[in-house]
Amino acid sequence: MKNPKLHFFLFLLLILILSSIPGNSVPSIVSLTWDKLIHFFEYAILGFLGYRAFLHNNELNIYLFCFMGILFGCFDELWQSMIPGRFSSHYDVIADGIGVIFGIFASNYFYKKYL
């Protein structure tokens, strides 16, 4: 599979699937201790995949893409609040936003410097 846009959209779907797991099915080790770090890395990957998917799009504005990633994080938290046993948190949205911004800007730096 060498289709970066497909990877990006499948990862969006994966995030929503993982957010759909009821609260009593989530392992307790994941629930609180590593939660924000997991959100950061999850959305950093999303930022990387999104940047890679739309790298050759002349219309790509990384600031707009950061906004869209944060907006998806808000939607993800809203979705998660509708799942039994799950709750949403504005701290999760902050971790998502920091992660997606890091992923996008790190990708931008990497691609411009090394590729």
All heavy atoms as an XYZ file, in Angstrom:
949
protein
N       0.850     -1.180      0.000
C       0.000      0.000      0.000
C       0.887      1.232      0.000
O       1.509      1.545      0.982
C      -0.892      0.004      1.231
C      -2.100     -0.825      1.069
S      -3.356     -0.790      2.367
C      -2.874      0.377      3.544
N       0.917      1.900     -1.104
C       1.732      3.090     -1.206
C       0.843      4.278     -1.539
O       1.101      5.012     -2.479
C       2.803      2.886     -2.268
C       3.910      3.873     -2.146
C       5.094      3.428     -2.953
C       6.082      4.549     -2.998
N       7.234      4.393     -2.227
N      -0.184      4.448     -0.758
C      -1.107      5.547     -0.952
C      -1.201      6.338      0.354
O      -1.947      5.965      1.257
C      -2.472      5.011     -1.370
C      -3.427      6.114     -1.731
O      -3.211      7.280     -1.433
N      -4.519      5.728     -2.368
N      -0.462      7.445      0.476
C      -0.439      8.191      1.739
C      -1.798      8.733      2.156
O      -2.088      8.793      3.351
C       0.539      9.332      1.478
C       1.198      9.065      0.198
C       0.439      8.001     -0.511
N      -2.647      9.097      1.202
C      -3.973      9.601      1.571
C      -4.818      8.494      2.182
O      -5.560      8.730      3.139
C      -4.673     10.212      0.361
C      -4.068     11.542     -0.020
C      -4.810     12.204     -1.132
C      -4.095     13.509     -1.454
N      -4.642     14.219     -2.565
N      -4.678      7.284      1.650
C      -5.407      6.151      2.219
C      -4.923      5.877      3.647
O      -5.740      5.639      4.543
C      -5.234      4.911      1.343
C      -5.940      3.652      1.827
C      -7.456      3.867      1.857
C      -5.589      2.470      0.949
N      -3.620      5.936      3.865
C      -3.072      5.740      5.216
C      -3.646      6.780      6.179
O      -4.013      6.455      7.308
C      -1.551      5.855      5.222
C      -0.871      4.804      4.421
N       0.433      4.936      4.002
C      -1.287      3.615      3.940
C       0.783      3.874      3.315
N      -0.251      3.056      3.259
N      -3.693      8.028      5.720
C      -4.212      9.112      6.551
C      -5.671      8.865      6.928
O      -6.036      8.934      8.108
C      -4.051     10.446      5.819
C      -4.700     11.605      6.507
C      -4.190     12.097      7.694
C      -5.825     12.210      5.960
C      -4.786     13.177      8.330
C      -6.422     13.287      6.585
C      -5.907     13.772      7.777
N      -6.503      8.567      5.943
C      -7.925      8.381      6.227
C      -8.187      7.100      7.027
O      -9.098      7.070      7.861
C      -8.742      8.422      4.930
C      -8.807      9.809      4.352
C      -8.207     10.094      3.138
C      -9.445     10.832      5.029
C      -8.252     11.371      2.603
C      -9.499     12.122      4.508
C      -8.893     12.393      3.297
N      -7.401      6.066      6.802
C      -7.545      4.859      7.623
C      -7.143      5.130      9.069
O      -7.751      4.589     10.001
C      -6.711      3.709      7.043
C      -7.255      3.055      5.781
C      -6.277      2.006      5.250
C      -8.624      2.445      6.021
N      -6.143      5.980      9.280
C      -5.744      6.323     10.640
C      -6.828      7.155     11.324
O      -7.087      6.969     12.517
C      -4.402      7.072     10.651
C      -3.786      7.140     12.015
C      -3.199      6.020     12.578
C      -3.797      8.307     12.743
C      -2.628      6.066     13.847
C      -3.239      8.380     14.002
C      -2.652      7.248     14.556
N      -7.480      8.053     10.596
C      -8.624      8.783     11.158
C      -9.703      7.806     11.608
O     -10.269      7.933     12.704
C      -9.209      9.753     10.126
C      -8.420     10.992      9.771
C      -9.105     11.748      8.640
C      -8.245     11.891     10.972
N      -9.981      6.832     10.762
C     -10.979      5.814     11.094
C     -10.546      5.001     12.312
O     -11.365      4.713     13.195
C     -11.207      4.906      9.885
C     -12.263      3.823     10.039
C     -13.633      4.441     10.254
C     -12.276      2.930      8.802
N      -9.270      4.651     12.380
C      -8.754      3.899     13.523
C      -8.940      4.684     14.821
O      -9.314      4.119     15.856
C      -7.278      3.553     13.318
C      -6.593      2.810     14.457
C      -7.216      1.421     14.642
C      -5.101      2.702     14.188
N      -8.675      5.981     14.785
C      -8.870      6.812     15.977
C     -10.329      6.750     16.430
O     -10.620      6.573     17.618
C      -8.439      8.269     15.707
C      -6.923      8.358     15.590
C      -8.934      9.194     16.818
C      -6.418      9.727     15.158
N     -11.253      6.870     15.485
C     -12.675      6.821     15.847
C     -13.081      5.440     16.354
O     -13.896      5.332     17.278
C     -13.536      7.238     14.663
C     -13.415      8.709     14.266
C     -14.279      8.998     13.040
C     -13.815      9.614     15.421
N     -12.519      4.398     15.788
C     -12.825      3.037     16.258
C     -12.326      2.859     17.684
O     -13.038      2.333     18.548
C     -12.221      1.976     15.311
C     -12.986      1.959     13.986
C     -12.221      0.601     15.952
C     -12.336      1.127     12.898
N     -11.101      3.307     17.952
C     -10.558      3.180     19.311
C     -11.341      4.035     20.306
O     -11.498      3.657     21.467
C      -9.076      3.560     19.333
C      -8.144      2.600     18.599
C      -6.720      3.150     18.571
C      -8.177      1.219     19.221
N     -11.848      5.174     19.862
C     -12.662      6.021     20.728
C     -14.036      5.426     20.978
O     -14.735      5.858     21.886
C     -12.825      7.408     20.111
O     -11.600      8.076     20.089
N     -14.424      4.447     20.172
C     -15.737      3.820     20.309
C     -15.739      2.642     21.272
O     -16.788      2.047     21.518
C     -16.227      3.345     18.936
O     -16.330      4.427     18.049
N     -14.591      2.297     21.808
C     -14.521      1.187     22.767
C     -15.147      1.646     24.078
O     -14.743      2.676     24.626
C     -13.063      0.744     22.986
C     -12.449      0.240     21.680
C     -12.977     -0.318     24.079
C     -10.962     -0.051     21.761
N     -16.125      0.908     24.592
C     -16.748      1.300     25.862
C     -15.725      1.373     27.000
O     -14.715      0.674     26.998
C     -17.771      0.186     26.118
C     -18.028     -0.403     24.779
C     -16.750     -0.271     24.015
N     -16.007      2.230     27.968
C     -15.075      2.494     29.057
C     -14.684      1.273     29.868
O     -13.544      1.153     30.307
N     -15.608      0.330     30.065
C     -15.277     -0.849     30.866
C     -14.398     -1.842     30.106
O     -13.893     -2.790     30.690
C     -16.552     -1.537     31.361
C     -17.474     -1.955     30.232
O     -17.209     -1.688     29.072
N     -18.566     -2.594     30.595
N     -14.183     -1.630     28.805
C     -13.330     -2.513     28.003
C     -11.912     -1.980     27.833
O     -11.046     -2.671     27.314
C     -13.937     -2.713     26.614
O     -15.207     -3.311     26.722
N     -11.678     -0.742     28.251
C     -10.352     -0.133     28.123
C      -9.488     -0.622     29.278
O      -9.908     -0.550     30.437
C     -10.452      1.408     28.133
C      -9.076      2.052     28.099
C     -11.299      1.894     26.980
N      -8.292     -1.127     29.004
C      -7.416     -1.581     30.097
C      -7.111     -0.442     31.069
O      -6.913      0.703     30.659
C      -6.137     -2.031     29.381
C      -6.521     -2.211     27.958
C      -7.695     -1.324     27.703
N      -7.073     -0.744     32.348
C      -6.877      0.297     33.356
C      -5.507      0.955     33.258
O      -5.342      2.103     33.642
C      -7.084     -0.278     34.758
O      -6.128     -1.302     34.986
N      -4.521      0.260     32.735
C      -3.183      0.837     32.594
C      -3.200      2.020     31.625
O      -2.430      2.960     31.738
C      -2.155     -0.225     32.133
C      -0.740      0.342     32.168
C      -2.432     -0.702     30.737
C      -0.080      0.188     33.479
N      -4.125      1.998     30.665
C      -4.210      3.048     29.656
C      -5.068      4.201     30.143
O      -4.870      5.340     29.743
C      -4.793      2.470     28.345
C      -5.023      3.551     27.319
C      -3.888      1.389     27.801
N      -5.997      3.935     31.034
C      -7.043      4.895     31.328
C      -6.543      6.236     31.839
O      -6.952      7.266     31.348
C      -8.056      4.302     32.302
O      -7.414      3.984     33.512
N      -5.667      6.274     32.821
C      -5.296      7.570     33.376
C      -3.803      7.869     33.307
O      -3.401      8.983     33.011
C      -5.767      7.665     34.837
C      -7.284      7.647     35.037
C      -7.617      7.629     36.510
C      -7.935      8.836     34.373
N      -2.969      6.897     33.599
C      -1.559      7.188     33.784
C      -0.875      7.676     32.516
O      -0.100      8.617     32.557
C      -0.826      5.952     34.317
O      -1.098      4.851     33.453
C      -1.265      5.600     35.709
N      -1.125      7.038     31.400
C      -0.450      7.382     30.153
C      -1.370      8.087     29.168
O      -1.012      8.280     28.015
C       0.105      6.118     29.500
C       1.112      5.445     30.345
C       0.899      4.392     31.175
C       2.493      5.784     30.479
N       2.069      4.048     31.805
C       3.066      4.881     31.394
C       3.298      6.758     29.905
C       4.396      4.935     31.755
C       4.626      6.806     30.260
C       5.160      5.905     31.170
N      -2.529      8.481     29.619
C      -3.579      8.975     28.729
C      -3.130     10.157     27.870
O      -3.275     10.135     26.655
C      -4.805      9.352     29.562
C      -5.954      9.815     28.701
O      -6.276      9.113     27.719
O      -6.519     10.879     29.003
N      -2.580     11.182     28.463
C      -2.208     12.390     27.696
C      -1.039     12.117     26.761
O      -0.981     12.645     25.654
C      -1.878     13.557     28.623
C      -2.980     13.927     29.592
C      -4.299     14.175     28.908
C      -5.410     14.464     29.889
N      -6.230     13.319     30.225
N      -0.112     11.285     27.190
C       1.021     10.922     26.335
C       0.535     10.121     25.128
O       1.014     10.320     24.007
C       2.049     10.131     27.141
C       3.406      9.939     26.515
C       4.067     11.287     26.221
C       4.294      9.121     27.440
N      -0.420      9.235     25.348
C      -1.000      8.465     24.246
C      -1.697      9.399     23.266
O      -1.546      9.269     22.054
C      -1.962      7.382     24.781
C      -1.163      6.295     25.494
C      -2.803      6.792     23.656
C      -2.002      5.302     26.253
N      -2.452     10.361     23.795
C      -3.114     11.333     22.925
C      -2.084     12.106     22.100
O      -2.266     12.325     20.908
C      -3.950     12.320     23.746
C      -5.284     11.808     24.120
N      -6.394     11.991     23.343
C      -5.699     11.109     25.203
C      -7.434     11.427     23.925
N      -7.037     10.877     25.062
N      -1.002     12.536     22.744
C       0.047     13.276     22.048
C       0.614     12.464     20.890
O       0.682     12.949     19.753
C       1.162     13.671     23.017
C       2.355     14.273     22.327
C       2.350     15.610     21.973
C       3.460     13.503     22.020
C       3.441     16.171     21.321
C       4.558     14.045     21.371
C       4.545     15.387     21.019
N       1.028     11.234     21.149
C       1.643     10.416     20.104
C       0.644     10.034     19.014
O       0.982      9.997     17.831
C       2.314      9.173     20.688
C       3.632      9.477     21.315
C       3.821      9.291     22.673
C       4.691      9.959     20.571
C       5.040      9.585     23.267
C       5.914     10.255     21.141
C       6.082     10.066     22.493
N      -0.585      9.752     19.415
C      -1.623      9.400     18.445
C      -1.827     10.540     17.440
O      -1.883     10.324     16.231
C      -2.913      9.111     19.217
C      -4.124      8.837     18.407
C      -5.352      8.640     19.287
O      -5.416      9.187     20.416
O      -6.258      7.950     18.818
N      -1.894     11.748     17.939
C      -2.135     12.882     17.056
C      -0.859     13.372     16.383
O      -0.927     13.999     15.310
C      -2.877     13.996     17.801
C      -4.363     13.709     17.807
C      -4.916     12.789     18.686
C      -5.199     14.304     16.890
C      -6.259     12.494     18.669
C      -6.552     14.024     16.852
C      -7.074     13.117     17.743
O      -8.409     12.823     17.696
N       0.304     13.106     16.947
C       1.558     13.398     16.247
C       1.659     12.507     15.010
O       2.068     12.966     13.933
C       2.754     13.191     17.170
N       1.263     11.252     15.156
C       1.223     10.342     14.000
C       0.217     10.855     12.976
O       0.479     10.854     11.772
C       0.897      8.901     14.445
C       2.050      8.332     15.274
C       0.597      8.011     13.241
C       1.713      7.030     15.979
N      -0.932     11.313     13.459
C      -1.937     11.870     12.558
C      -1.369     13.074     11.796
O      -1.569     13.204     10.587
C      -3.186     12.281     13.336
C      -4.303     12.919     12.515
C      -4.936     11.892     11.597
C      -5.336     13.539     13.420
N      -0.652     13.945     12.494
C      -0.044     15.104     11.840
C       0.968     14.697     10.798
O       1.006     15.250      9.691
N       1.790     13.703     11.122
C       2.777     13.202     10.162
C       2.090     12.607      8.942
O       2.445     12.915      7.800
C       3.677     12.162     10.825
C       4.523     11.408      9.841
C       5.641     11.994      9.274
C       4.184     10.114      9.465
C       6.413     11.308      8.342
C       4.949      9.424      8.541
C       6.065     10.020      7.977
N       1.108     11.748      9.161
C       0.412     11.105      8.042
C      -0.333     12.122      7.183
O      -0.352     12.026      5.958
C      -0.553     10.035      8.549
C       0.078      8.783      9.148
C      -0.993      7.877      9.745
C       0.897      8.042      8.116
N      -0.930     13.107      7.838
C      -1.637     14.145      7.092
C      -0.698     15.000      6.266
O      -0.979     15.319      5.111
N       0.431     15.363      6.857
C       1.407     16.156      6.115
C       1.916     15.380      4.905
O       2.011     15.910      3.807
C       2.569     16.557      7.024
C       3.540     17.486      6.345
C       3.314     18.857      6.373
C       4.653     17.006      5.670
C       4.189     19.724      5.738
C       5.529     17.869      5.032
C       5.294     19.226      5.071
O       6.159     20.079      4.438
N       2.224     14.103      5.139
C       2.729     13.260      4.055
C       1.670     13.066      2.970
O       1.977     13.052      1.785
C       3.149     11.905      4.624
C       3.851     11.015      3.624
C       4.237      9.730      4.263
N       3.027      8.990      4.616
C       2.885      7.698      4.456
N       3.878      6.983      4.000
N       1.773      7.099      4.777
N       0.407     12.935      3.377
C      -0.667     12.704      2.409
C      -0.900     13.910      1.509
O      -1.210     13.756      0.331
C      -1.961     12.344      3.140
N      -0.748     15.096      2.068
C      -1.070     16.302      1.309
C       0.167     17.149      1.014
O       0.063     18.333      0.711
C      -2.118     17.118      2.061
C      -3.405     16.364      2.226
C      -3.725     15.751      3.431
C      -4.284     16.236      1.164
C      -4.902     15.043      3.573
C      -5.459     15.525      1.299
C      -5.774     14.927      2.503
N       1.338     16.529      1.074
C       2.603     17.221      0.853
C       2.680     17.866     -0.527
O       3.123     18.997     -0.665
C       3.766     16.229      1.024
C       5.164     16.729      0.689
C       5.563     17.799      1.696
C       6.157     15.587      0.735
N       2.222     17.186     -1.538
C       2.356     17.683     -2.900
C       1.151     18.514     -3.344
O       1.056     18.890     -4.495
C       2.586     16.522     -3.865
C       3.835     15.772     -3.536
N       5.086     16.328     -3.632
C       4.025     14.521     -3.063
C       5.998     15.457     -3.255
N       5.378     14.345     -2.901
N       0.258     18.784     -2.411
C      -0.894     19.624     -2.693
C      -0.453     21.083     -2.558
O      -0.061     21.523     -1.491
C      -2.022     19.293     -1.710
C      -3.290     20.044     -2.004
O      -3.319     20.964     -2.805
N      -4.352     19.650     -1.336
N      -0.505     21.826     -3.635
C      -0.054     23.216     -3.620
C      -0.911     24.093     -2.717
O      -0.503     25.175     -2.336
C      -0.041     23.785     -5.037
C       1.014     23.119     -5.885
O       2.016     22.644     -5.367
N       0.783     23.074     -7.180
N      -2.084     23.616     -2.387
C      -2.989     24.372     -1.537
C      -2.729     24.120     -0.046
O      -3.410     24.678      0.793
C      -4.443     23.999     -1.856
C      -4.847     24.267     -3.292
C      -4.962     25.758     -3.585
O      -5.496     26.482     -2.743
O      -4.493     26.177     -4.651
N      -1.761     23.258      0.282
C      -1.521     22.891      1.681
C      -1.056     24.096      2.475
O      -0.054     24.715      2.155
C      -0.478     21.777      1.782
C      -0.084     21.370      3.203
C      -1.262     20.719      3.905
C       1.093     20.425      3.188
N      -1.797     24.409      3.469
C      -1.431     25.448      4.418
C      -1.293     24.739      5.765
O      -2.284     24.251      6.308
C      -2.514     26.517      4.462
C      -2.187     27.632      5.427
O      -1.464     27.453      6.401
N      -2.736     28.792      5.156
N      -0.078     24.677      6.294
C       0.118     23.868      7.496
C      -0.643     24.424      8.696
O      -1.028     23.671      9.576
C       1.602     23.640      7.815
C       2.346     24.941      8.038
C       2.268     22.836      6.738
C       3.775     24.753      8.496
N      -0.889     25.724      8.722
C      -1.653     26.294      9.831
C      -3.112     25.873      9.755
O      -3.725     25.553     10.776
C      -1.517     27.816      9.844
C      -0.080     28.250      9.977
C       0.607     28.777      8.896
C       0.610     28.075     11.174
C       1.939     29.151      9.005
C       1.934     28.442     11.298
C       2.592     28.976     10.212
O       3.897     29.331     10.340
N      -3.650     25.850      8.556
C      -5.022     25.370      8.366
C      -5.101     23.883      8.701
O      -6.062     23.428      9.326
C      -5.490     25.625      6.931
C      -6.881     25.128      6.572
C      -7.930     25.845      7.427
C      -7.167     25.350      5.096
N      -4.070     23.146      8.305
C      -4.056     21.713      8.600
C      -3.974     21.469     10.105
O      -4.597     20.548     10.628
C      -2.906     21.040      7.861
C      -3.080     19.570      7.742
C      -4.024     19.054      6.881
C      -2.326     18.708      8.499
C      -4.210     17.683      6.780
C      -2.503     17.348      8.407
C      -3.450     16.835      7.540
N      -3.210     22.300     10.831
C      -3.158     22.205     12.299
C      -4.550     22.443     12.886
O      -4.997     21.698     13.765
C      -2.182     23.231     12.871
S      -0.452     22.878     12.590
N      -5.224     23.461     12.377
C      -6.574     23.761     12.843
C      -7.514     22.593     12.589
O      -8.319     22.226     13.459
C      -7.092     25.042     12.163
C      -8.510     25.360     12.512
C      -8.837     25.860     13.763
C      -9.526     25.146     11.591
C     -10.162     26.136     14.087
C     -10.843     25.429     11.902
C     -11.157     25.926     13.163
N      -7.411     21.991     11.410
C      -8.276     20.855     11.087
C      -7.977     19.654     11.994
O      -8.891     18.937     12.391
C      -8.129     20.469      9.609
C      -8.557     21.558      8.632
S     -10.257     22.068      8.842
C     -11.103     20.646      8.228
N      -6.701     19.439     12.310
C      -6.337     18.352     13.220
C      -6.901     18.571     14.613
O      -7.402     17.644     15.256
N      -6.835     19.819     15.084
C      -7.399     20.146     16.404
C      -8.911     20.000     16.375
O      -9.517     19.484     17.322
C      -6.969     21.557     16.827
C      -5.454     21.597     17.058
C      -7.717     22.011     18.072
C      -4.869     22.984     17.202
N      -9.522     20.421     15.278
C     -10.969     20.270     15.128
C     -11.368     18.797     15.144
O     -12.365     18.414     15.765
C     -11.421     20.938     13.830
C     -12.905     21.184     13.661
C     -13.416     22.125     14.746
C     -13.163     21.795     12.292
N     -10.575     17.935     14.496
C     -10.849     16.503     14.535
C     -10.701     15.979     15.968
O     -11.470     15.121     16.401
C      -9.934     15.727     13.592
C     -10.232     14.259     13.586
C     -11.310     13.760     12.888
C      -9.445     13.378     14.305
C     -11.610     12.402     12.902
C      -9.724     12.021     14.329
C     -10.810     11.532     13.622
N      -9.714     16.492     16.719
C      -9.561     16.105     18.121
C     -10.789     16.478     18.937
O     -11.235     15.710     19.796
N     -11.364     17.653     18.660
C     -12.603     18.065     19.342
C     -13.749     17.127     18.986
O     -14.527     16.711     19.860
C     -12.962     19.498     18.965
S     -11.835     20.744     19.566
N     -13.857     16.801     17.699
C     -14.895     15.868     17.261
C     -14.702     14.506     17.915
O     -15.669     13.877     18.363
C     -14.885     15.729     15.733
C     -15.811     14.653     15.245
C     -17.177     14.856     15.226
C     -15.310     13.425     14.827
C     -18.035     13.847     14.788
C     -16.155     12.422     14.390
C     -17.527     12.635     14.374
N     -13.459     14.048     18.004
C     -13.149     12.763     18.619
C     -13.580     12.758     20.088
O     -14.168     11.789     20.569
C     -11.650     12.481     18.486
C     -11.238     11.175     19.120
O     -12.004     10.197     19.044
O     -10.137     11.121     19.691
N     -13.305     13.833     20.792
C     -13.718     13.913     22.202
C     -15.236     13.976     22.334
O     -15.806     13.373     23.243
C     -13.067     15.121     22.877
C     -11.594     14.965     23.115
C     -11.247     13.762     23.988
O     -11.874     13.579     25.049
O     -10.355     12.995     23.595
N     -15.889     14.686     21.434
C     -17.356     14.728     21.447
C     -17.916     13.335     21.182
O     -18.845     12.881     21.872
C     -17.862     15.716     20.395
C     -19.370     15.851     20.275
C     -19.940     16.442     21.559
C     -19.727     16.721     19.081
N     -17.356     12.637     20.203
C     -17.771     11.278     19.893
C     -17.570     10.367     21.107
O     -18.435      9.579     21.466
C     -16.982     10.767     18.689
C     -17.188      9.324     18.373
C     -16.360      8.294     18.675
C     -18.314      8.748     17.723
N     -16.889      7.113     18.229
C     -18.096      7.365     17.638
C     -19.482      9.276     17.185
C     -19.005      6.502     17.054
C     -20.390      8.410     16.592
C     -20.145      7.044     16.542
N     -16.413     10.500     21.739
C     -16.070      9.660     22.889
C     -17.031      9.906     24.052
O     -17.328      8.984     24.811
C     -14.640      9.975     23.308
C     -14.043      9.019     24.280
C     -12.568      9.299     24.487
O     -11.899      9.821     23.615
N     -12.072      8.961     25.643
N     -17.534     11.134     24.190
C     -18.457     11.436     25.293
C     -19.795     10.723     25.140
O     -20.539     10.582     26.102
C     -18.684     12.943     25.395
O     -19.462     13.415     24.320
N     -20.109     10.243     23.926
C     -21.362      9.532     23.687
C     -21.230      8.025     23.894
O     -22.220      7.308     23.811
C     -21.853      9.817     22.267
C     -22.236     11.248     22.047
S     -22.894     11.469     20.410
C     -21.750     12.663     19.770
N     -20.028      7.553     24.165
C     -19.779      6.128     24.353
C     -19.936      5.801     25.836
O     -19.369      6.501     26.685
C     -18.353      5.750     23.873
C     -18.133      6.203     22.425
C     -18.090      4.264     24.029
C     -19.084      5.635     21.418
N     -20.705      4.744     26.172
C     -20.902      4.393     27.586
C     -19.575      4.139     28.310
O     -18.697      3.441     27.808
C     -21.735      3.105     27.523
C     -22.378      3.115     26.177
C     -21.432      3.853     25.272
N     -19.441      4.753     29.466
C     -18.247      4.554     30.287
C     -17.068      5.413     29.882
O     -16.014      5.348     30.506
N     -17.211      6.221     28.857
C     -16.138      7.114     28.405
C     -16.546      8.547     28.696
O     -17.721      8.877     28.803
C     -15.877      6.954     26.903
C     -15.493      5.576     26.442
C     -14.119      5.121     26.876
N     -13.019      5.859     26.318
C     -12.361      5.510     25.220
N     -12.701      4.425     24.553
N     -11.370      6.243     24.783
N     -15.574      9.407     28.803
C     -15.863     10.821     29.003
C     -14.873     11.647     28.194
O     -13.805     11.173     27.834
C     -15.799     11.191     30.490
C     -14.449     10.958     31.105
C     -13.516     11.976     31.170
C     -14.114      9.709     31.623
C     -12.266     11.751     31.722
C     -12.869      9.482     32.187
C     -11.943     10.517     32.237
N     -15.266     12.858     27.928
C     -14.370     13.740     27.175
C     -13.685     14.693     28.143
O     -14.175     14.942     29.236
C     -15.146     14.514     26.108
O     -16.078     15.367     26.718
N     -12.562     15.211     27.707
C     -11.797     16.124     28.547
C     -11.140     17.173     27.672
O     -10.597     16.858     26.606
C     -10.726     15.339     29.316
O      -9.771     16.211     29.878
N     -11.191     18.409     28.123
C     -10.522     19.458     27.358
C      -9.006     19.284     27.429
O      -8.293     19.733     26.549
C     -10.959     20.849     27.822
C     -10.668     21.149     29.251
N     -11.445     20.678     30.286
C      -9.665     21.862     29.806
C     -10.943     21.095     31.425
N      -9.857     21.822     31.170
N      -8.512     18.591     28.449
C      -7.077     18.298     28.511
C      -6.662     17.319     27.413
O      -5.558     17.395     26.890
C      -6.692     17.738     29.882
C      -6.871     18.740     30.992
C      -7.806     18.520     31.997
C      -6.120     19.912     31.029
C      -7.979     19.440     33.008
C      -6.284     20.834     32.031
C      -7.220     20.603     33.031
O      -7.394     21.525     34.031
N      -7.566     16.414     27.064
C      -7.295     15.505     25.947
C      -7.212     16.274     24.634
O      -6.360     15.993     23.790
C      -8.373     14.418     25.842
C      -8.292     13.398     26.953
O      -7.262     13.361     27.647
O      -9.263     12.640     27.124
N      -8.092     17.257     24.462
C      -8.062     18.077     23.249
C      -6.752     18.864     23.185
O      -6.150     18.996     22.119
C      -9.277     19.030     23.190
C      -9.161     19.995     22.018
C     -10.574     18.247     23.100
N      -6.290     19.357     24.329
C      -5.016     20.082     24.362
C      -3.871     19.155     23.977
O      -3.006     19.515     23.168
C      -4.788     20.715     25.750
C      -5.807     21.834     25.979
C      -3.365     21.236     25.896
C      -5.847     22.363     27.400
N      -3.862     17.934     24.529
C      -2.817     16.963     24.180
C      -2.900     16.588     22.696
O      -1.869     16.465     22.021
C      -2.938     15.715     25.052
N      -4.129     16.442     22.182
C      -4.315     16.159     20.753
C      -3.753     17.298     19.912
O      -3.045     17.069     18.922
C      -5.806     15.984     20.422
C      -6.449     14.801     21.109
O      -5.711     13.913     21.589
O      -7.692     14.762     21.163
N      -4.081     18.515     20.289
C      -3.625     19.678     19.534
C      -2.111     19.820     19.533
O      -1.501     20.083     18.496
N      -1.500     19.642     20.690
C      -0.041     19.721     20.773
C       0.582     18.624     19.918
O       1.563     18.853     19.201
C       0.430     19.634     22.239
C      -0.011     20.889     22.994
C       1.943     19.469     22.324
C       0.182     20.799     24.498
N       0.007     17.429     19.963
C       0.520     16.316     19.173
C       0.427     16.559     17.684
O       1.390     16.342     16.953
N      -0.723     17.021     17.209
C      -0.889     17.226     15.767
C       0.009     18.365     15.290
O       0.614     18.279     14.211
C      -2.375     17.435     15.382
C      -2.876     18.813     15.703
C      -2.604     17.132     13.919
N       0.140     19.413     16.080
C       1.025     20.517     15.706
C       2.473     20.031     15.655
O       3.213     20.335     14.712
C       0.845     21.703     16.667
C      -0.516     22.350     16.441
C       1.972     22.725     16.497
C      -0.918     23.350     17.511
N       2.881     19.258     16.652
C       4.239     18.714     16.654
C       4.471     17.835     15.431
O       5.495     17.946     14.756
C       4.495     17.915     17.937
C       5.833     17.238     17.942
C       6.979     17.935     18.259
C       5.941     15.892     17.606
C       8.213     17.317     18.247
C       7.168     15.253     17.584
C       8.315     15.973     17.911
N       3.522     16.946     15.132
C       3.661     16.037     13.999
C       3.765     16.770     12.675
O       4.583     16.424     11.820
N       2.969     17.804     12.508
C       2.975     18.559     11.256
C       4.275     19.353     11.104
O       4.930     19.305     10.060
C       1.748     19.486     11.174
C       0.474     18.648     10.981
C       1.906     20.508     10.048
C      -0.802     19.419     11.163
N       4.662     20.064     12.153
C       5.860     20.892     12.038
C       7.139     20.058     11.996
O       8.086     20.416     11.304
C       5.904     21.943     13.150
C       5.031     23.126     12.846
C       3.734     23.179     13.313
C       5.501     24.157     12.060
C       2.920     24.257     13.021
C       4.701     25.237     11.754
C       3.392     25.294     12.235
N       7.163     18.932     12.700
C       8.321     18.042     12.609
C       8.422     17.459     11.208
O       9.520     17.357     10.649
C       8.228     16.931     13.657
N       7.296     17.089     10.628
C       7.290     16.571      9.255
C       7.731     17.646      8.270
O       8.512     17.372      7.353
C       5.896     16.083      8.872
O       5.500     15.034      9.708
N       7.236     18.850      8.467
C       7.615     19.960      7.596
C       9.126     20.187      7.661
O       9.781     20.330      6.629
C       6.857     21.221      8.007
C       7.114     22.376      7.076
O       7.123     22.222      5.867
N       7.314     23.545      7.644
N       9.685     20.193      8.840
C      11.123     20.373      9.007
C      11.893     19.235      8.352
O      12.843     19.457      7.606
C      11.468     20.453     10.497
C      12.951     20.503     10.763
C      13.660     21.682     10.600
C      13.638     19.361     11.152
C      15.027     21.731     10.831
C      15.003     19.397     11.382
C      15.683     20.582     11.226
O      17.031     20.613     11.438
N      11.465     18.011      8.616
C      12.144     16.834      8.071
C      12.118     16.824      6.549
O      13.134     16.608      5.896
C      11.519     15.558      8.632
C      12.101     14.307      8.047
C      13.328     13.836      8.466
C      11.426     13.615      7.050
C      13.871     12.680      7.921
C      11.953     12.464      6.495
C      13.195     12.002      6.931
N      10.928     17.052      5.978
C      10.811     16.984      4.522
C      11.590     18.094      3.829
O      12.172     17.894      2.777
C       9.333     17.033      4.093
C       8.692     15.668      4.089
C       7.965     15.211      5.176
C       8.804     14.822      2.993
C       7.375     13.963      5.167
C       8.227     13.583      2.969
C       7.516     13.148      4.069
O       6.948     11.904      4.059
N      11.627     19.276      4.434
C      12.354     20.382      3.805
C      13.858     20.233      3.973
O      14.625     20.629      3.106
C      11.893     21.717      4.385
C      10.537     22.107      3.864
C      10.162     23.487      4.277
C       8.824     23.822      3.628
N       8.397     25.162      3.887
N      14.296     19.649      5.060
C      15.727     19.535      5.323
C      16.355     18.329      4.641
O      17.467     18.384      4.145
C      15.983     19.480      6.815
C      17.450     19.444      7.179
C      17.706     20.082      8.491
C      19.152     20.020      8.842
N      19.825     21.283      8.701
N      15.641     17.194      4.630
C      16.234     15.951      4.181
C      15.691     15.394      2.874
O      16.255     14.474      2.307
C      16.126     14.882      5.266
C      16.859     15.283      6.521
C      16.167     15.672      7.656
C      18.237     15.284      6.554
C      16.845     16.050      8.813
C      18.933     15.661      7.699
C      18.222     16.048      8.822
O      18.890     16.430      9.945
N      14.576     15.878      2.417
C      14.015     15.342      1.163
C      13.847     16.414      0.123
O      13.836     17.519      0.273
C      12.670     14.660      1.435
C      12.735     13.441      2.342
C      11.339     12.882      2.558
C      13.627     12.356      1.781
